[in-house]
Structure formats: C-alpha cells, structure tokens
Amino acid sequence: MTDSLSHLPIFFQDWWLEAVAPGAWHVATIEENGRVIASMPYIYRRHRHLSVMDMPRLTPYLGPWLAPLPGKYATRLSREHQLLNALIQQLPPFDFFSQRFHPRFTNWLPFYWRGFRQTTYYTYLIDDLTDLDQVWDAFRPNIKRAIRKAQKQVVVHTEGDVATFWRLNQMTFQRQGLQPSYSLEDLMRIDAACAAHHQRRIFFAEDAQGRIHAALYLVWDDHAAYYLMGGNDPALQASGAPSLLMWEAIQFAAGVTHVFDFEGSMIPGVERFFRSFGARQTPYFHLTKTTSLAFRVRQDLRAWWRMLHD
C-alpha cells in the first residue's frame, strides 16, 4: 500500500482484501498528478452463471473512499460527484451489487442517479476516546454492574490462540441456531494478516478454574477500532464477562486510535447492548442494484417465500 493510501480504513487495505477474498478483489481508482485521490474496492465473483459484487467475509464496510478535497463546500461537493461517477463507470458489468458503505462516507447521491437503491443501517460509535472517565460515565448502570461483577470472577488476558477464540465464537452461533459465513481456515488467514500488520488484539476472560467465559476480536486503523466479532460460553454468561471484555477493548483502543466502532447491529438485543455503552447511533448506507431480470425474479420469489412462511 502506497503512502497516499495509508489513510484508508483497514477494510480497504490491499492486505485485508487479499486475506478476506483471495484473488477475488479489485479496486477502481482515480489518480491525479501521480496520486490516488479516489478508490473503490469491490469483490467480483460468478454465482450460478451470474456476476455478483458483494461483501467479503468478516468485512463490515467497503464502498468509495475519497482523499480530502480543497475549496468551498459547493466546489468540493461538485468534485465529489465527478469522482464518484468516474468510479461507478469503472465497475465491471454485474447482475447484482451489494455493499455496505463506511459510516464516514455520506454522499451516495451519484449512486442514486445511476439506479442504485439504499437502505440505512446503524452502527454505534464512541467517537472520542481521549477521556476514558467520561466514556465510563456514559455507560448505563447495568453495564457498570456487569463489569464490576465480572472483575470479581475472571481475569482478562490476550494470550489465547485463534482456535480458542473460534470455539467461543462458534458457541454464540450455535446458541442462535445459525451457521457462520466463515470457516476456521478463513479466520486463521485473516488473523495472520492482521497480526503481521500489528492491527488486531484478541481478549479472553478466564476464571480461576481455567474456564474461558468469553472472547473478543478487535481490529483497528489510524481512525477507529472495530469490534469485529466475539463469543461466549452460554453456560457461563451470567458472569458479565462480555461487558468486561468490551470495556477492556475500549480502554485498549484509546491507546491506538480515536474512535470505537461497535460495528452495528439491527438485531434488537445486540443493539440494546451496544447502546448501553453510551455509544452514539450512527447511520451508514447499504447500497444494492440488480440489473439481471433472472436475479430480480429469484429475489422476489425468496421474498414471497419468507412472507408466506413467517
């Protein structure tokens, strides 16, 4: 990655993209005076004779990214429109497009003009980590109680391995009756890349009997730290360990970056948990576009099936 792109979020970096989608990622770029001023990474794959551009594994955000632009607001906005249109023109033909744009990207208007649809999602951010006392004061009382309770039962450390994390992570999916979209092999490849770039930390909560109550996986870049995933043992969830690990991750993040991103959730119970840490609700955009009649019919049939069987 060149110096001109070092400001990109971790999920836009070439090494991350190769780890999460080996050989399947591409980047639309615009250069000016030998400097990249706009880019848009994307995944391109074939699925049942259809071309699909969607999100890679364990990657919450993609979309366009623009370098800071000079001039008055109206001038900058006009230039943004030009650059975004040029990025869209570089995208290959596709039957279906689906990307979740980074919360810091707010101008999707050129995509609207090109026939893309948008659904607003929400993440939760602690957008100032400079005063941890103030961050703690913003927690709801139930979170503070859970943290204090866990501190009496477990010790937090970062000495566990990926396989141990995977075991806790799988317990969470199994409790919900779900299958993860990634394998242990995927996770190990991503973890190796993050570890090589010194941009990940795995937290474990362990009791005196050697039982791991919960685990949390954190990644970060120069702007923000992201709660990428976690897991806990259902038999030990009453200890409050997940809340303690989140607080430990927030404190660690304050030493390496500026913002803590809970990476959002539209699931009511998870949203309520994130909100309890005093984080600010922040919108981000999920853009889609279907150009294939066959793909559109398949989507409509799936929607009807879900409606009839709900």
C-alpha positions as CSV (number, residue, x, y, z in Angstrom):
1,M,0.0,0.0,0.0
2,T,1.4,3.3,-1.0
3,D,1.7,6.3,1.4
4,S,-1.1,8.1,-0.5
5,L,-3.5,5.3,0.5
6,S,-2.2,4.7,4.1
7,H,-5.2,6.8,5.4
8,L,-7.7,4.2,4.2
9,P,-9.7,2.2,6.7
10,I,-8.3,-1.2,7.5
11,F,-11.1,-2.9,5.4
12,F,-9.9,-1.0,2.3
13,Q,-6.3,-2.0,2.6
14,D,-4.9,-4.4,-0.1
15,W,-3.6,-6.9,2.5
16,W,-7.0,-7.1,4.2
17,L,-8.8,-7.6,0.9
18,E,-6.4,-10.4,-0.1
19,A,-6.9,-12.1,3.3
20,V,-10.8,-12.0,3.2
21,A,-11.2,-12.6,-0.6
22,P,-8.0,-14.1,-2.0
23,G,-7.7,-13.3,-5.7
24,A,-11.3,-12.1,-6.0
25,W,-10.9,-8.4,-5.2
26,H,-10.3,-5.4,-7.4
27,V,-10.1,-1.6,-7.0
28,A,-11.4,1.2,-9.1
29,T,-9.0,4.1,-8.8
30,I,-8.6,7.7,-10.0
31,E,-5.2,9.4,-10.0
32,E,-4.2,13.0,-10.2
33,N,-0.6,14.1,-10.6
34,G,0.5,10.6,-9.7
35,R,-1.6,10.5,-6.5
36,V,-4.6,8.3,-5.9
37,I,-7.5,10.7,-5.0
38,A,-10.4,8.3,-5.2
39,S,-10.8,4.5,-4.9
40,M,-13.5,1.9,-4.6
41,P,-12.6,-1.7,-3.7
42,Y,-15.0,-4.5,-4.7
43,I,-15.4,-8.2,-4.8
44,Y,-16.3,-9.8,-8.2
45,R,-17.4,-13.4,-8.5
46,R,-19.5,-15.7,-10.5
47,H,-22.5,-17.4,-8.9
48,R,-24.7,-19.8,-10.9
49,H,-23.9,-18.0,-14.2
50,L,-24.5,-14.6,-12.7
51,S,-21.9,-11.9,-11.9
52,V,-22.1,-10.7,-8.3
53,M,-20.4,-7.9,-6.4
54,D,-20.9,-8.2,-2.7
55,M,-19.3,-8.1,0.7
56,P,-16.3,-10.4,1.6
57,R,-16.2,-12.4,4.8
58,L,-15.8,-10.5,8.1
59,T,-15.8,-7.1,6.4
60,P,-18.4,-4.7,7.7
61,Y,-17.7,-1.8,5.3
62,L,-16.5,-1.2,1.8
63,G,-17.6,1.4,-0.8
64,P,-15.8,4.5,-2.2
65,W,-13.1,6.5,-0.5
66,L,-12.1,10.0,-1.4
67,A,-9.0,11.9,-0.5
68,P,-9.7,15.3,1.2
69,L,-10.7,17.8,-1.4
70,P,-9.8,21.6,-1.3
71,G,-12.1,24.5,-1.9
72,K,-15.5,25.7,-0.8
73,Y,-18.2,23.2,0.1
74,A,-20.1,23.6,-3.1
75,T,-16.9,23.1,-5.1
76,R,-15.9,20.1,-3.1
77,L,-19.4,18.5,-3.5
78,S,-19.3,19.0,-7.2
79,R,-15.9,17.4,-7.4
80,E,-17.2,14.5,-5.3
81,H,-19.9,13.9,-7.7
82,Q,-17.4,13.9,-10.6
83,L,-15.1,11.4,-8.8
84,L,-17.9,9.1,-7.7
85,N,-19.4,9.0,-11.2
86,A,-16.0,8.1,-12.6
87,L,-15.6,5.3,-10.0
88,I,-19.0,3.9,-10.9
89,Q,-18.1,3.9,-14.6
90,Q,-15.1,1.7,-13.8
91,L,-17.2,-1.0,-12.2
92,P,-17.5,-4.1,-14.5
93,P,-20.9,-5.2,-15.7
94,F,-22.8,-7.1,-12.9
95,D,-26.1,-8.8,-12.3
96,F,-26.2,-7.9,-8.6
97,F,-24.4,-5.4,-6.5
98,S,-24.4,-5.2,-2.7
99,Q,-22.1,-3.1,-0.5
100,R,-22.2,-1.6,2.9
101,F,-20.5,1.8,2.8
102,H,-18.3,3.1,5.6
103,P,-20.1,5.4,8.1
104,R,-17.7,8.2,7.2
105,F,-19.0,8.2,3.6
106,T,-22.2,10.3,3.4
107,N,-22.7,11.2,-0.3
108,W,-24.4,8.4,-2.2
109,L,-26.3,10.7,-4.5
110,P,-24.4,9.8,-7.7
111,F,-25.2,6.2,-7.0
112,Y,-28.9,7.1,-6.7
113,W,-28.7,8.8,-10.1
114,R,-27.3,5.6,-11.5
115,G,-30.2,3.5,-10.3
116,F,-28.7,2.1,-7.0
117,R,-31.0,1.6,-4.0
118,Q,-30.1,2.4,-0.5
119,T,-31.1,1.1,2.9
120,T,-30.0,2.9,6.0
121,Y,-28.3,0.7,8.7
122,Y,-26.9,1.8,12.0
123,T,-23.8,1.3,13.9
124,Y,-22.8,2.7,17.4
125,L,-19.7,4.8,17.9
126,I,-17.8,6.2,20.8
127,D,-16.4,9.0,18.8
128,D,-14.0,10.4,21.3
129,L,-11.7,8.1,23.4
130,T,-9.5,10.9,24.8
131,D,-11.2,10.9,28.2
132,L,-11.9,7.4,29.5
133,D,-13.5,8.7,32.7
134,Q,-16.1,10.5,30.5
135,V,-16.6,7.3,28.4
136,W,-17.2,5.3,31.6
137,D,-19.7,7.8,33.0
138,A,-21.7,7.4,29.8
139,F,-22.3,3.7,30.4
140,R,-25.7,2.6,31.7
141,P,-25.8,1.4,35.3
142,N,-26.5,-2.2,34.3
143,I,-23.3,-2.3,32.2
144,K,-21.2,-0.9,35.0
145,R,-22.7,-3.5,37.4
146,A,-21.9,-6.3,34.9
147,I,-18.3,-5.1,34.5
148,R,-17.8,-4.9,38.3
149,K,-19.3,-8.4,38.7
150,A,-17.1,-9.9,36.1
151,Q,-13.9,-8.3,37.5
152,K,-14.5,-10.4,40.7
153,Q,-14.8,-13.7,38.7
154,V,-12.5,-13.5,35.7
155,V,-9.1,-12.2,34.6
156,V,-8.7,-10.6,31.2
157,H,-5.7,-11.6,29.1
158,T,-4.6,-11.7,25.4
159,E,-2.6,-14.9,25.4
160,G,-5.1,-17.3,23.8
161,D,-4.9,-18.5,20.2
162,V,-7.3,-18.3,17.3
163,A,-8.6,-21.8,17.8
164,T,-9.7,-21.0,21.3
165,F,-11.4,-17.8,20.1
166,W,-13.1,-19.9,17.3
167,R,-14.5,-22.3,19.9
168,L,-16.2,-19.4,21.8
169,N,-17.3,-17.8,18.6
170,Q,-19.0,-21.0,17.4
171,M,-20.9,-21.3,20.7
172,T,-22.6,-18.0,20.0
173,F,-23.7,-19.1,16.6
174,Q,-24.9,-22.4,17.8
175,R,-27.0,-20.8,20.6
176,Q,-28.8,-18.7,17.9
177,G,-29.2,-21.7,15.6
178,L,-27.0,-20.0,12.9
179,Q,-24.1,-21.0,10.8
180,P,-21.2,-18.6,10.4
181,S,-20.3,-17.3,6.9
182,Y,-16.6,-18.1,7.5
183,S,-14.6,-21.1,8.4
184,L,-11.7,-21.6,10.9
185,E,-9.4,-21.6,7.8
186,D,-10.8,-18.2,6.8
187,L,-10.4,-16.8,10.3
188,M,-6.8,-18.1,10.6
189,R,-5.9,-16.5,7.2
190,I,-7.4,-13.1,8.3
191,D,-5.8,-13.3,11.7
192,A,-2.4,-14.0,10.3
193,A,-2.7,-10.9,8.1
194,C,-3.9,-8.7,10.9
195,A,-1.1,-10.0,13.3
196,A,1.5,-9.3,10.6
197,H,0.4,-5.7,10.4
198,H,0.0,-5.3,14.2
199,Q,-3.6,-4.3,13.9
200,R,-5.5,-6.9,15.9
201,R,-5.9,-7.9,19.6
202,I,-7.9,-10.9,20.9
203,F,-9.2,-10.6,24.5
204,F,-10.1,-13.6,26.7
205,A,-11.9,-13.7,30.1
206,E,-10.8,-16.7,32.1
207,D,-11.7,-17.7,35.6
208,A,-9.6,-19.4,38.3
209,Q,-10.7,-22.9,37.1
210,G,-9.2,-22.2,33.7
211,R,-12.6,-21.8,32.0
212,I,-12.9,-19.2,29.2
213,H,-16.1,-17.3,29.7
214,A,-15.9,-15.0,26.7
215,A,-13.6,-13.7,23.9
216,L,-13.5,-10.6,21.8
217,Y,-11.7,-9.8,18.5
218,L,-10.6,-6.2,17.9
219,V,-9.0,-4.7,14.8
220,W,-8.1,-1.0,14.2
221,D,-6.6,1.6,11.9
222,D,-5.5,5.2,12.4
223,H,-9.0,6.5,12.8
224,A,-11.0,3.8,14.6
225,A,-11.0,0.4,16.4
226,Y,-13.7,-2.1,15.3
227,Y,-15.4,-4.8,17.4
228,L,-15.1,-7.4,14.7
229,M,-16.6,-10.4,16.5
230,G,-16.9,-12.1,19.8
231,G,-18.2,-15.2,21.6
232,N,-19.1,-16.5,25.0
233,D,-19.9,-19.8,26.7
234,P,-23.7,-19.9,27.3
235,A,-23.1,-21.9,30.5
236,L,-21.0,-19.0,31.9
237,Q,-22.7,-16.0,30.5
238,A,-24.1,-14.9,33.9
239,S,-20.6,-13.7,34.9
240,G,-20.8,-10.5,32.8
241,A,-17.6,-11.3,31.0
242,P,-18.7,-9.9,27.6
243,S,-19.3,-6.4,29.1
244,L,-15.9,-6.5,30.8
245,L,-14.2,-7.5,27.6
246,M,-15.9,-4.7,25.7
247,W,-14.6,-2.2,28.4
248,E,-11.1,-3.7,28.2
249,A,-11.2,-3.3,24.4
250,I,-12.4,0.3,24.6
251,Q,-9.5,1.1,27.0
252,F,-7.0,-0.5,24.7
253,A,-8.4,1.3,21.7
254,A,-7.9,4.6,23.4
255,G,-4.1,4.0,23.2
256,V,-4.0,3.2,19.5
257,T,-6.8,5.2,17.7
258,H,-9.6,7.8,18.2
259,V,-13.0,6.1,17.7
260,F,-14.6,2.9,18.9
261,D,-17.0,1.3,16.4
262,F,-19.3,-1.4,17.7
263,E,-19.8,-2.3,14.1
264,G,-23.6,-2.0,14.5
265,S,-26.4,-4.5,14.6
266,M,-30.0,-4.4,13.5
267,I,-30.8,-7.2,16.0
268,P,-32.8,-5.6,18.9
269,G,-30.9,-7.4,21.7
270,V,-27.5,-6.7,20.3
271,E,-28.4,-3.1,19.5
272,R,-29.5,-2.6,23.1
273,F,-26.3,-4.0,24.4
274,F,-24.2,-1.7,22.3
275,R,-26.3,1.3,23.1
276,S,-25.8,0.7,26.8
277,F,-22.1,1.7,26.4
278,G,-23.2,5.3,25.7
279,A,-22.3,5.0,22.1
280,R,-23.8,7.3,19.5
281,Q,-26.2,5.9,16.9
282,T,-24.6,6.5,13.5
283,P,-26.2,5.7,10.1
284,Y,-24.4,4.0,7.3
285,F,-25.6,3.0,3.8
286,H,-26.3,-0.4,2.3
287,L,-26.4,0.0,-1.5
288,T,-27.8,-2.6,-3.9
289,K,-28.6,-2.8,-7.6
290,T,-30.0,-5.6,-9.7
291,T,-29.5,-5.5,-13.4
292,S,-30.5,-9.1,-14.2
293,L,-34.1,-10.0,-14.7
294,A,-33.4,-13.6,-13.6
295,F,-31.7,-12.4,-10.4
296,R,-34.6,-10.0,-9.7
297,V,-37.2,-12.7,-10.1
298,R,-35.2,-15.0,-7.8
299,Q,-35.1,-12.3,-5.2
300,D,-38.9,-11.7,-5.5
301,L,-39.6,-15.4,-5.1
302,R,-37.4,-15.6,-2.0
303,A,-39.3,-12.5,-0.5
304,W,-42.7,-14.2,-1.2
305,W,-41.5,-17.4,0.3
306,R,-40.3,-15.7,3.5
307,M,-43.6,-13.8,3.7
308,L,-45.7,-16.9,3.3
309,H,-43.7,-18.9,5.9
310,D,-43.3,-16.2,8.6
